[in-house]
Amino acid sequence: MIGPPPAGARALEIGCGTGPVSCHVAARGYDVLGVDLSLTAIRMAERFAAEQHLPARFALHDVLELPGENLFDLIVDGHCLHCIAYADRARLLATVRRLLKPGGAVIVETMPRHPTIRFDDHFLLGDKGGLWRRCSDRNAEDTRVIDGEGVHPNRRILAPEALDEELRCAGFVVEWSLTVVEERPGDPQNYQAILR
């Protein structure tokens, strides 16, 4: 649960989807901006906020291209990080650091790797955390060949210890982290962290 913010506190949600997290933060008094690459998701988020009578704002934006610095007291990542598969992860984390005000906080929730995680046959989980979607077109952009199969990058799923290390290497202090284990073995888990 997020406590009451100081007057005028601003929050950003990256990869806001249909807006429930942004609305949760707005209901606690933050001036919230949610950004996402999906226009459909943005429109749904705007409707959801209006139905809840909450002042959250939403914008179609690439999280890797957000301008400005020292703009937000709180930045929330509700499952954006694991959607960034390659070197853009370092760029995303650098963008978050640039946008965060001194003394601000980042809340991260992402999918971690664990020994019993399972995906259907359309996916291949690589040794280094890459989750690849099998494809038949080996000539498409971003196609790689792994074990003789054409695959596209889909997600990057690291173990909790590797996530802690990645966040520290990006210049954050990991104040708290927890991996929430799902009830059914094989289901994705949730890595949660508070960063400064």
SVG drawing of the C-alpha trace seen along z (x, -y; Angstrom):
<svg xmlns="http://www.w3.org/2000/svg" viewBox="-18 -21 45 49">
<polyline fill="none" stroke="black" stroke-width="0.4" points="0.0,0.0 1.3,-3.5 1.1,-6.0 -0.1,-9.6 2.2,-11.7 3.6,-15.1 1.6,-18.0 2.1,-18.2 3.8,-14.8 4.0,-13.4 4.0,-9.8 4.7,-8.0 3.6,-4.4 5.6,-2.9 3.7,-0.4 0.4,-1.3 -1.8,0.9 -5.5,0.4 -4.7,-1.8 -5.6,-0.1 -2.2,-0.7 -2.2,-4.4 -5.7,-4.8 -4.7,-3.1 -1.8,-5.7 -4.0,-8.6 -6.6,-7.6 -3.8,-8.1 -3.3,-11.7 -0.5,-11.6 -0.6,-13.6 -0.3,-10.5 0.8,-10.0 0.5,-6.5 2.3,-5.8 2.0,-2.8 2.7,-1.9 -0.8,-0.6 -3.4,-3.2 -6.2,-0.7 -4.8,-0.3 -4.5,-4.1 -8.1,-4.6 -9.3,-1.8 -7.2,-3.4 -8.8,-6.8 -12.3,-5.3 -11.4,-3.4 -10.1,-6.5 -13.2,-8.5 -15.5,-5.8 -13.6,-5.9 -13.7,-9.8 -9.9,-9.8 -7.6,-12.5 -5.0,-10.1 -3.7,-11.1 -2.6,-8.8 -0.4,-9.2 0.7,-7.1 4.5,-7.0 7.6,-4.7 9.0,-4.4 12.5,-4.4 11.9,-7.9 10.4,-9.8 11.9,-13.3 12.9,-15.3 14.7,-14.7 13.9,-14.9 10.2,-15.0 8.6,-12.3 8.6,-11.5 7.4,-8.0 7.8,-5.7 5.9,-2.5 6.8,0.4 3.9,2.9 5.3,5.6 7.1,3.4 10.7,4.5 10.3,8.2 8.8,7.0 12.2,5.4 14.3,8.2 17.7,6.9 20.1,4.0 17.1,1.7 16.7,2.8 19.8,0.7 18.3,-2.2 14.9,-1.8 16.5,-1.8 18.7,-4.8 15.5,-6.6 13.8,-5.8 16.8,-7.1 16.8,-10.3 13.1,-10.9 13.2,-10.2 13.5,-13.2 16.3,-13.0 14.9,-11.1 12.2,-9.6 11.2,-5.9 10.7,-3.3 8.3,-0.3 9.0,2.6 6.9,5.7 8.1,8.1 8.1,11.8 11.1,13.7 12.6,17.0 12.2,19.9 12.9,23.6 9.3,24.7 8.2,22.0 6.4,23.4 5.4,21.9 3.4,23.5 5.0,25.1 5.0,21.7 7.8,20.5 11.4,21.5 13.1,20.2 16.8,19.8 19.6,20.3 20.3,16.6 16.7,15.5 15.5,14.9 12.0,16.1 11.7,16.7 8.5,17.2 8.8,19.9 8.1,18.8 8.2,20.3 9.6,17.3 13.4,17.4 13.9,14.4 11.8,11.9 13.5,9.1 14.9,10.1 14.6,13.8 17.3,16.0 17.9,19.7 18.1,21.7 18.4,25.5 17.5,25.4 14.3,23.4 13.4,19.8 12.5,17.7 11.7,14.1 12.5,12.3 9.4,12.1 10.5,11.4 13.6,11.4 13.0,13.4 15.8,13.4 16.1,15.0 15.4,12.7 19.1,12.6 19.9,11.5 17.2,8.9 18.6,7.5 22.0,7.3 20.7,5.8 19.0,3.0 22.0,2.3 24.2,2.2 21.8,-0.4 22.6,-2.6 19.6,-1.9 19.6,-0.9 17.3,2.1 15.7,1.2 13.4,4.2 12.6,7.1 10.3,10.1 9.3,12.9 5.6,13.8 5.1,17.5 1.9,18.3 -0.4,21.1 -0.1,23.4 3.4,24.8 4.7,23.7 2.7,20.4 4.8,17.2 5.8,15.6 6.0,11.9 9.3,10.2 8.5,7.0 11.0,4.3 11.3,0.8 14.3,-1.1 15.9,-4.4"/>
</svg>
